[in-house]
Amino acid sequence: MRKLCLLVAFISPLACAQVVSVETNSLMRLPNTASTLQLEKLEVADYGTLLIPSNVTELNVDELRLGHEARIAIVPAEQALEVRVKRAELSDGSQITARGAPGTYEKAARAGRNLNLQFKALNAPLLSIDARGGTGAPGFVGLDGGNGEDPGCTYGSAGHGADGGDGSDGQPGAPGALVRLEIPRDFPADLIKVNVAGGAGGPAGVGGKAGKGGKSKGCLVYRADGGKNGKAGADGQPGPVGAAGAVTVQRL
């Protein structure tokens, strides 16, 4: 992108139209200095990826070209993204992705980003959009049980191993996105593929290991018996699948 355009766009996002090109097998991120971007031409070459940051809420493109297996990847965000394209040429295997982020032990899964996409002219073997919800966070692993103490020969008996803690349940998957499409009246319905399924539930936490009982011990007069082992903790349950999103198609 031209440096002059970037400088002007920082002051007034709509003051300067730009040309963005992503090379083959490479990744480029749009600037996050403005929430609204205006592009004269956006071209992503074969196997290239353009990343749209979360703060961008409106993208206007005069001419869009996606090469073979090219991607436009949209970062999850609470606010919907508006994309308006005057002319689009999409190659085989190209895709727009707005998937939610998977959950972690610290953060819940995020929903697919809501999209409003308008294509005034569209030529593509398939319009493929993936806006599934993120996978739920995994359940916590149960604590391992402590081992029992070994017996003495003159006093005391072997300690029993402690039971392992139960694993917790996985967290719910995040919802799929709400996707609204505005496409030309003559674009075939069977060439539209939009996935807004809810995210898979998080995997179950594994139960903790059983503690081992104290070991038996041979003494001068007798043999001290060992302690019993504890029980392994139970595994949790997988989290539920997230709610599916919805797709609305309007013909221009």
Secondary structure, 3 states (H helix, E strand, C coil): CCHHHHHHHHHCCCCCCEEEEECCCCEEECCCCCCEEEEEEEEECCCCEEEECCCCCEEEEEEEEECCCCEEEECCCCCCEEEEEEEEEECCCCEEECCCCCCCCCCCCCCCCCEEEEEEEEECCCEEEECCCCCCCCCCCCCCCCCCCCCCCCCCCCCCCCCCCCCCCCCCCCCCCEEEEEECCCCCHHHEEEECCCCCCCCCCCCCCCCCCCCCEECCCCEECCCCCCCCCCCCCCCCCCCCCEEEEEEC
